[in-house]
Amino acid sequence: MNNFEDLMNHEKALTVSCQECGAKVDEACTRVDIKGDRWPLKNFPAHLSRLKRVDRLERLHQLDTERSKTFQADRTPSGTVSIAPEGDQPVGIDTEGRGR
């Protein structure tokens, strides 16, 4: 690998499996030579599809974290979710049955 960023990307890529070469988690991506032998990648940290997959999973994890923080902030102390009416609607609950 050429620089520190490649090394960091390589370490990140090892957290998921590679769909291109079939490398499992914690295994380096490989390439096939002309004889059919498999060799680990030297000039790239991992296959591009594996790197994209890691980035996508990180974004999804961050989004889930933000959503859970927002959901926890919206909860009232009693444990129920507060629901505000939209616009200028009056909030009223008719407990008595209306005449039909």
VORO-575096 format. One line per field, with one value per residue: residue number from 1; residue in three letters; x, y, z of N, C-alpha, C in turn. Coordinates in steps of 0.1 Angstrom, whole numbers, plus 5000, padded with zeros to 4 digits. Each point is the difference from the previous one (the first is absolute). Layout:
N
num: c(NUM, ...)
residu: c(ALA, ...)
n.u: c(X, ...)
n.v: c(Y, ...)
n.w: c(Z, ...)
ca.u: c(X, ...)
ca.v: c(Y, ...)
ca.w: c(Z, ...)
c.u: c(X, ...)
c.v: c(Y, ...)
c.w: c(Z, ...)
END
This chain:
100
num: c(1, 2, 3, 4, 5, 6, 7, 8, 9, 10, 11, 12, 13, 14, 15, 16, 17, 18, 19, 20, 21, 22, 23, 24, 25, 26, 27, 28, 29, 30, 31, 32, 33, 34, 35, 36, 37, 38, 39, 40, 41, 42, 43, 44, 45, 46, 47, 48, 49, 50, 51, 52, 53, 54, 55, 56, 57, 58, 59, 60, 61, 62, 63, 64, 65, 66, 67, 68, 69, 70, 71, 72, 73, 74, 75, 76, 77, 78, 79, 80, 81, 82, 83, 84, 85, 86, 87, 88, 89, 90, 91, 92, 93, 94, 95, 96, 97, 98, 99, 100)
residu: c(MET, ASN, ASN, PHE, GLU, ASP, LEU, MET, ASN, HIS, GLU, LYS, ALA, LEU, THR, VAL, SER, CYS, GLN, GLU, CYS, GLY, ALA, LYS, VAL, ASP, GLU, ALA, CYS, THR, ARG, VAL, ASP, ILE, LYS, GLY, ASP, ARG, TRP, PRO, LEU, LYS, ASN, PHE, PRO, ALA, HIS, LEU, SER, ARG, LEU, LYS, ARG, VAL, ASP, ARG, LEU, GLU, ARG, LEU, HIS, GLN, LEU, ASP, THR, GLU, ARG, SER, LYS, THR, PHE, GLN, ALA, ASP, ARG, THR, PRO, SER, GLY, THR, VAL, SER, ILE, ALA, PRO, GLU, GLY, ASP, GLN, PRO, VAL, GLY, ILE, ASP, THR, GLU, GLY, ARG, GLY, ARG)
n.u: c(5008, 4995, 4989, 4999, 4995, 5008, 5009, 4995, 4999, 5012, 5003, 4994, 5007, 5009, 4992, 5000, 4992, 5008, 4991, 5011, 5008, 4990, 5009, 5003, 4992, 5008, 4995, 5012, 4997, 4996, 5010, 4996, 5012, 5009, 5007, 4992, 5012, 4996, 5001, 5005, 4991, 5008, 4995, 4991, 4993, 4991, 4991, 4998, 4995, 5011, 5007, 4993, 5000, 5013, 5003, 4993, 5007, 5011, 4996, 4996, 5012, 5006, 4993, 5002, 5013, 4999, 4994, 5008, 5009, 4996, 4998, 5012, 5003, 4993, 5005, 4988, 5000, 4987, 5007, 4991, 4997, 5005, 4987, 5006, 4989, 4996, 5007, 4988, 5001, 4988, 5006, 4992, 4997, 4992, 4998, 4992, 4991, 5002, 4990, 4994)
n.v: c(4988, 5011, 5001, 5009, 5008, 4994, 5002, 5012, 5002, 4994, 5007, 5011, 4997, 4997, 5010, 4999, 4991, 4995, 5006, 5007, 4999, 5003, 5010, 4993, 5002, 5010, 4998, 5001, 5010, 4991, 4997, 4997, 4993, 5000, 4995, 5009, 5004, 5000, 5013, 5004, 5009, 5006, 5004, 4992, 5008, 5000, 4991, 5007, 4989, 4995, 5009, 4999, 4987, 5001, 5009, 4992, 4990, 5007, 5004, 4987, 4996, 5010, 4997, 4987, 5004, 5008, 4990, 4992, 5009, 5002, 4987, 4998, 5010, 4993, 4991, 4999, 5006, 5000, 5002, 5009, 4997, 5012, 5002, 5009, 5008, 4997, 5011, 5007, 4987, 5002, 4997, 4991, 4994, 4995, 5001, 5009, 4991, 5003, 5008, 4989)
n.w: c(5000, 4995, 5008, 5009, 4991, 4992, 5009, 5002, 4987, 5000, 5011, 4994, 4989, 5009, 5003, 4987, 4995, 4991, 4993, 4998, 5010, 5008, 5002, 5011, 5011, 5002, 4987, 4995, 4992, 4991, 4992, 4988, 5000, 4990, 5010, 5005, 5003, 5013, 4998, 5012, 5000, 4992, 4989, 5004, 5008, 4990, 4996, 4989, 4996, 5005, 4994, 4989, 5002, 5003, 4990, 4992, 5006, 4999, 4988, 4997, 5006, 4994, 4990, 5003, 5002, 4990, 4994, 5006, 4998, 4988, 4999, 5006, 4992, 4991, 5008, 5005, 5012, 4996, 4989, 4999, 4988, 5000, 4998, 4993, 5001, 4988, 4997, 4998, 4999, 5005, 5011, 4996, 5011, 4992, 5013, 4998, 4999, 4987, 5000, 4997)
ca.u: c(4992, 5008, 5000, 4993, 4985, 4998, 5000, 4987, 4989, 5002, 4995, 4986, 4994, 5000, 4989, 4989, 5005, 5001, 4991, 5007, 5010, 4995, 5007, 4991, 5004, 5014, 5009, 5003, 4995, 5010, 4999, 5004, 5009, 4998, 5000, 4989, 5003, 4995, 5010, 4994, 5002, 5012, 4999, 4987, 4996, 4990, 4992, 4991, 4986, 5001, 5002, 4987, 4991, 5003, 4995, 4985, 4996, 5003, 4990, 4988, 5002, 4999, 4986, 4993, 5004, 4993, 4985, 4998, 5002, 4988, 4989, 5001, 4998, 4985, 4992, 4997, 5005, 4992, 5004, 4991, 5005, 4991, 4996, 4994, 4991, 5005, 4993, 4993, 4989, 4998, 5001, 4988, 4996, 4986, 4998, 4985, 4994, 4991, 4987, 5000)
ca.v: c(5012, 5012, 5011, 4997, 4999, 4987, 4991, 5002, 4994, 4986, 4995, 5001, 4990, 4987, 4998, 4994, 4991, 5005, 4993, 4999, 4989, 4990, 5000, 5001, 5011, 4999, 4995, 5010, 4997, 4993, 5000, 4987, 5001, 4992, 4986, 4997, 5001, 5012, 5008, 5012, 5013, 5008, 5014, 5006, 4995, 4990, 5002, 5012, 4997, 4998, 5013, 5007, 4994, 5005, 5014, 5000, 4995, 5011, 5011, 4995, 4999, 5014, 5004, 4993, 5006, 5013, 4997, 4996, 5012, 5008, 4993, 5002, 5014, 5002, 4993, 5007, 4993, 4988, 4989, 5000, 5009, 5011, 5002, 5013, 5001, 5008, 5013, 5007, 4992, 4998, 4987, 4997, 4986, 4999, 4987, 4998, 4996, 5011, 4995, 4996)
ca.w: c(5000, 4997, 5011, 5013, 4997, 4995, 5012, 5008, 4992, 5001, 5013, 5000, 4991, 5006, 5008, 4992, 4990, 4986, 4991, 4987, 5000, 5010, 5013, 5012, 5010, 5004, 4990, 4990, 4986, 4992, 4985, 4994, 4990, 4988, 5003, 5008, 5014, 5006, 5007, 5006, 4993, 5005, 4997, 5004, 5013, 4998, 4988, 5001, 5005, 5014, 5006, 4999, 5009, 5014, 5002, 5001, 5013, 5009, 4999, 5006, 5014, 5005, 4998, 5011, 5013, 5000, 5002, 5013, 5008, 4998, 5006, 5014, 5004, 4998, 5010, 5012, 5012, 5004, 4991, 4988, 4989, 4999, 4986, 4999, 4989, 4989, 4998, 5012, 5004, 5015, 5005, 5009, 5000, 5003, 5008, 5000, 4987, 4995, 4996, 4986)
c.u: c(5009, 5001, 4992, 4985, 4997, 5000, 4988, 4989, 5001, 4994, 4985, 4993, 5000, 4988, 4988, 5006, 5000, 4991, 5007, 5009, 4996, 5008, 4991, 5005, 5014, 5010, 5002, 4994, 5011, 4997, 5004, 5010, 4997, 4999, 4988, 5003, 4995, 5011, 4993, 5003, 5012, 4998, 4987, 4996, 4990, 4993, 4990, 4986, 5000, 5002, 4987, 4990, 5003, 4995, 4985, 4995, 5003, 4989, 4987, 5000, 4999, 4985, 4992, 5002, 4993, 4986, 4997, 5001, 4987, 4988, 5000, 4997, 4985, 4992, 4998, 5005, 4992, 5003, 4991, 5006, 4990, 4997, 4993, 4991, 5007, 4993, 4994, 4988, 4998, 5001, 4988, 4996, 4985, 4998, 4985, 4996, 4991, 4987, 4999, 4988)
c.v: c(5012, 5010, 4995, 4999, 4987, 4989, 5001, 4994, 4985, 4994, 5001, 4990, 4986, 4997, 4994, 4990, 5006, 4992, 4997, 4987, 4989, 5000, 5002, 5012, 4997, 4993, 5010, 4996, 4994, 5002, 4987, 5003, 4992, 4985, 4996, 5001, 5014, 5007, 5012, 5013, 5007, 5015, 5007, 4994, 4989, 5003, 5012, 4997, 4997, 5013, 5008, 4994, 5004, 5014, 5000, 4995, 5010, 5011, 4995, 5000, 5014, 5005, 4994, 5006, 5014, 4998, 4996, 5011, 5009, 4994, 5001, 5014, 5003, 4994, 5008, 4992, 4988, 4988, 4999, 5011, 5012, 5003, 5014, 5001, 5009, 5013, 5005, 4991, 5000, 4986, 4997, 4986, 4999, 4987, 4997, 4997, 5012, 4994, 4997, 5003)
c.w: c(5000, 5011, 5012, 4997, 4994, 5011, 5008, 4992, 5000, 5013, 5001, 4991, 5006, 5009, 4993, 4990, 4987, 4991, 4986, 5000, 5010, 5013, 5011, 5008, 5005, 4991, 4989, 4986, 4992, 4985, 4995, 4989, 4988, 5002, 5009, 5015, 5006, 5008, 5006, 4992, 5007, 4998, 5004, 5014, 5000, 4987, 5003, 5006, 5015, 5008, 5000, 5010, 5015, 5002, 5001, 5013, 5011, 5000, 5006, 5015, 5006, 4999, 5011, 5013, 5001, 5002, 5014, 5010, 4999, 5006, 5015, 5005, 4999, 5011, 5012, 5012, 5004, 4991, 4988, 4990, 4999, 4985, 4999, 4988, 4989, 4998, 5012, 5004, 5015, 5004, 5010, 4998, 5005, 5007, 5001, 4986, 4995, 4996, 4985, 4993)
END
